[in-house]
Amino acid sequence: MKTQLDMDKIAKGLGAERRGKVVAGGGYFGAMQLLADIEARFRVPSGGGRPTDPAWTERRLLPLAPKTLKKLEQISAKVRKHGMNVEPMQLAALLIEKTTEGLSEEEAEELVRPKRRASR
Protein backbone atom coordinates (compact mmCIF):
# COMPACT_ATOMS: atom_id res chain seq x y z
CA MET A 1 0.00 0.00 0.00
CA LYS A 2 1.29 3.46 -0.86
CA THR A 3 2.01 5.90 1.93
CA GLN A 4 0.04 9.14 1.92
CA LEU A 5 2.06 12.29 1.39
CA ASP A 6 1.70 15.01 4.01
CA MET A 7 1.63 18.08 1.79
CA ASP A 8 1.71 20.47 4.77
CA LYS A 9 4.88 18.81 6.06
CA ILE A 10 6.48 18.93 2.60
CA ALA A 11 5.61 22.62 2.21
CA LYS A 12 7.02 23.43 5.65
CA GLY A 13 10.23 21.52 4.86
CA LEU A 14 10.63 23.51 1.66
CA GLY A 15 9.95 26.79 3.43
CA ALA A 16 6.79 27.21 1.39
CA GLU A 17 3.21 28.06 2.24
CA ARG A 18 0.20 26.16 0.93
CA ARG A 19 -2.33 28.56 -0.55
CA GLY A 20 -4.94 26.30 -2.11
CA LYS A 21 -5.47 23.68 -4.74
CA VAL A 22 -4.09 23.84 -8.22
CA VAL A 23 -6.53 22.37 -10.68
CA ALA A 24 -5.29 20.99 -13.96
CA GLY A 25 -7.50 21.40 -16.99
CA GLY A 26 -7.55 19.17 -20.02
CA GLY A 27 -4.66 17.68 -21.91
CA TYR A 28 -1.76 15.68 -20.59
CA PHE A 29 -1.51 17.42 -17.20
CA GLY A 30 -5.24 17.13 -16.62
CA ALA A 31 -5.08 13.41 -17.41
CA MET A 32 -2.14 12.93 -15.04
CA GLN A 33 -4.00 14.82 -12.29
CA LEU A 34 -7.04 12.60 -12.80
CA LEU A 35 -4.86 9.48 -12.60
CA ALA A 36 -3.22 10.77 -9.42
CA ASP A 37 -6.65 11.41 -7.87
CA ILE A 38 -7.78 7.89 -8.72
CA GLU A 39 -4.61 6.35 -7.28
CA ALA A 40 -4.87 8.44 -4.12
CA ARG A 41 -8.56 7.81 -3.44
CA PHE A 42 -9.42 4.34 -4.68
CA ARG A 43 -8.81 1.37 -2.37
CA VAL A 44 -9.58 -2.33 -2.78
CA PRO A 45 -12.32 -3.29 -0.27
CA SER A 46 -11.20 -5.62 2.54
CA GLY A 47 -13.37 -8.41 1.13
CA GLY A 48 -11.79 -7.97 -2.30
CA GLY A 49 -13.36 -6.67 -5.47
CA ARG A 50 -13.05 -3.55 -7.58
CA PRO A 51 -11.11 -0.61 -6.11
CA THR A 52 -13.36 2.25 -5.03
CA ASP A 53 -13.39 5.35 -2.85
CA PRO A 54 -14.29 4.20 0.69
CA ALA A 55 -16.17 7.49 1.28
CA TRP A 56 -18.70 6.61 -1.41
CA THR A 57 -21.59 5.14 0.52
CA GLU A 58 -24.54 6.42 -1.51
CA ARG A 59 -25.76 4.51 -4.57
CA ARG A 60 -27.83 6.31 -7.19
CA LEU A 61 -28.81 5.78 -10.78
CA LEU A 62 -27.46 8.36 -13.18
CA PRO A 63 -29.03 8.70 -16.62
CA LEU A 64 -26.51 9.50 -19.35
CA ALA A 65 -26.59 10.21 -23.05
CA PRO A 66 -24.91 7.45 -25.09
CA LYS A 67 -22.31 10.00 -26.27
CA THR A 68 -21.38 10.80 -22.65
CA LEU A 69 -21.07 7.14 -21.68
CA LYS A 70 -18.87 6.49 -24.73
CA LYS A 71 -16.57 9.36 -23.72
CA LEU A 72 -16.37 8.02 -20.14
CA GLU A 73 -15.51 4.58 -21.53
CA GLN A 74 -12.74 6.07 -23.66
CA ILE A 75 -11.23 8.00 -20.74
CA SER A 76 -11.41 5.02 -18.37
CA ALA A 77 -9.71 2.84 -21.03
CA LYS A 78 -6.84 5.37 -21.17
CA VAL A 79 -6.58 5.35 -17.35
CA ARG A 80 -6.41 1.52 -17.39
CA LYS A 81 -3.37 1.72 -19.70
CA HIS A 82 -1.57 3.40 -16.79
CA GLY A 83 -2.32 0.46 -14.51
CA MET A 84 -5.32 1.71 -12.55
CA ASN A 85 -8.57 -0.18 -13.05
CA VAL A 86 -11.46 2.28 -13.11
CA GLU A 87 -14.93 1.77 -14.52
CA PRO A 88 -16.70 4.49 -16.54
CA MET A 89 -19.27 5.22 -13.81
CA GLN A 90 -16.57 5.42 -11.13
CA LEU A 91 -14.89 7.98 -13.33
CA ALA A 92 -18.22 9.84 -13.66
CA ALA A 93 -18.59 9.91 -9.85
CA LEU A 94 -15.07 11.27 -9.43
CA LEU A 95 -15.62 13.95 -12.07
CA ILE A 96 -18.94 14.97 -10.47
CA GLU A 97 -17.23 15.35 -7.08
CA LYS A 98 -14.33 17.37 -8.48
CA THR A 99 -16.68 19.66 -10.40
CA THR A 100 -19.00 20.30 -7.47
CA GLU A 101 -16.05 21.04 -5.16
CA GLY A 102 -14.98 23.92 -7.37
CA LEU A 103 -18.47 25.23 -8.12
CA SER A 104 -19.60 28.34 -6.24
CA GLU A 105 -23.23 28.90 -5.26
CA GLU A 106 -23.51 31.64 -7.88
CA GLU A 107 -22.20 29.35 -10.62
CA ALA A 108 -24.60 26.60 -9.56
CA GLU A 109 -27.53 29.03 -9.64
CA GLU A 110 -26.45 30.19 -13.09
CA LEU A 111 -26.59 26.60 -14.35
CA VAL A 112 -30.25 26.17 -13.36
CA ARG A 113 -31.45 29.72 -14.03
CA PRO A 114 -33.45 29.93 -17.26
CA LYS A 115 -31.73 32.02 -19.88
CA ARG A 116 -33.60 35.09 -21.04
CA ARG A 117 -34.18 35.37 -24.72
CA ALA A 118 -33.04 38.57 -26.33
CA SER A 119 -35.98 40.74 -27.34
CA ARG A 120 -36.28 41.39 -31.02
C-alpha positions, -999 to 999 in steps of 0.1 A, spaced: 0 0 0 13 35 -9 20 59 19 0 91 19 21 123 14 17 150 40 16 181 18 17 205 48 49 188 61 65 189 26 56 226 22 70 234 56 102 215 49 106 235 17 100 268 34 68 272 14 32 281 22 2 262 9 -23 286 -5 -49 263 -21 -55 237 -47 -41 238 -82 -65 224 -107 -53 210 -140 -75 214 -170 -76 192 -200 -47 177 -219 -18 157 -206 -15 174 -172 -52 171 -166 -51 134 -174 -21 129 -150 -40 148 -123 -70 126 -128 -49 95 -126 -32 108 -94 -66 114 -79 -78 79 -87 -46 64 -73 -49 84 -41 -86 78 -34 -94 43 -47 -88 14 -24 -96 -23 -28 -123 -33 -3 -112 -56 25 -134 -84 11 -118 -80 -23 -134 -67 -55 -131 -36 -76 -111 -6 -61 -134 23 -50 -134 53 -29 -143 42 7 -162 75 13 -187 66 -14 -216 51 5 -245 64 -15 -258 45 -46 -278 63 -72 -288 58 -108 -275 84 -132 -290 87 -166 -265 95 -193 -266 102 -230 -249 75 -251 -223 100 -263 -214 108 -226 -211 71 -217 -189 65 -247 -166 94 -237 -164 80 -201 -155 46 -215 -127 61 -237 -112 80 -207 -114 50 -184 -97 28 -210 -68 54 -212 -66 53 -174 -64 15 -174 -34 17 -197 -16 34 -168 -23 5 -145 -53 17 -126 -86 -2 -131 -115 23 -131 -149 18 -145 -167 45 -165 -193 52 -138 -166 54 -111 -149 80 -133 -182 98 -137 -186 99 -99 -151 113 -94 -156 140 -121 -189 150 -105 -172 153 -71 -143 174 -85 -167 197 -104 -190 203 -75 -160 210 -52 -150 239 -74 -185 252 -81 -196 283 -62 -232 289 -53 -235 316 -79 -222 293 -106 -246 266 -96 -275 290 -96 -264 302 -131 -266 266 -143 -303 262 -134 -315 297 -140 -335 299 -173 -317 320 -199 -336 351 -210 -342 354 -247 -330 386 -263 -360 407 -273 -363 414 -310 
